[in-house]
Amino acid sequence: MRITRDDIDRAAGRVAGHVRQTPVLDLAPGTFGLPARILLKLESLQHAGSFKARGAFNALLSAAESGGVPQAGVIAASGGNHGAAVAYAARSLGHRAEIFVPRVASPAKLQRLRDFGAEVRVVGAAYAEALAACQARQQETGALSVHAYDEPAVLAGQGTLARDLQEQVPDLDAVLVAVGGGGLIGGIAAWYHGAPGKVLTKVIGVEPSACPTLHAALAAGAPVDVEVGGIAADSLGARRIGALTFANRQVIDQALLVEDDAIRETRRLLWRELRLAVEPGGATALAALISGRYPCVAGNKIGVVICGGNTDPGDLA
């Protein structure tokens, strides 16, 4: 299934009033030693601490339009951010939430889940195991399942980020996006590449080398399982790229890998220079510029999605 700009427009109408149009921080050429103008889309300031609130609200509100949310509420598996977003959306809309997370989920994210009133179940070493347990539990309860990244309503909701960003900065040369399961880049690419006329804005995926779902799928010609590890595993640690995003891979211009050391340094740099506390996954897209993996050309305007801020800032000093 292809997500269209019309789907994203409808999602924007649904989630209006439920999610924030997060700010864009405009960095002058020369910041961080980069010659281009860099524009940071601060989804770390979104409700529940990440872009995931967009897809969560669109999924729940779409369900309400098409028959309603079951009395059992909603259920989801997550490394942390999606679960927090589903729990926040469920609480806001008056539903109960049950969230499955793997042991890799950070204490900060577990606390967010509990703060939002979710019933939290910690299962397995990685996201894929938590997902399997979640799917089995959903069969028992009949709760509404909200997949973290491989569901049309979720992708359309994430695409509202690109819709906002284009309104805020209409003439970007490229947008850099961190990739885990692919829901965010799938929605963003659908918006930019669905525009009438010539496409001007490139959509660039950036993955940790320890979680290379998109990179591995492109090399194999199909979604494949990858080993999951590294410092961003709790937010970008899907075992394989989502089928919806991979089916529309032609609208993703490039997929890059960055090392954990580059992510660490970028995260510290954001704190030192801008006082932005972001999680490793939130620093991954910018790490492609800081490390030189994506060429930064003078005169270009490059958007970078800072996708999440659910972290303990104690290690940033």
CORURLIN-V604606 format. One record per helix or strand of 2 or more residues. SS is the DSSP state (a for helix, b for strand). FROM is the first residue (numbers start at 1). LEN is the number of residues. Records with the same first field share a line. If there is no record, write none. Layout:
SS = FROM-LEN + FROM-LEN
This chain:
a = 5-11 + 31-3 + 43-3 + 47-3 + 52-14 + 81-13 + 107-9 + 127-15 + 152-17 + 183-11 + 213-8 + 233-4 + 243-5 + 249-3 + 260-15 + 280-11 + 313-3
b = 24-4 + 37-6 + 74-5 + 97-5 + 119-4 + 144-2 + 174-5 + 202-7 + 254-5 + 301-6
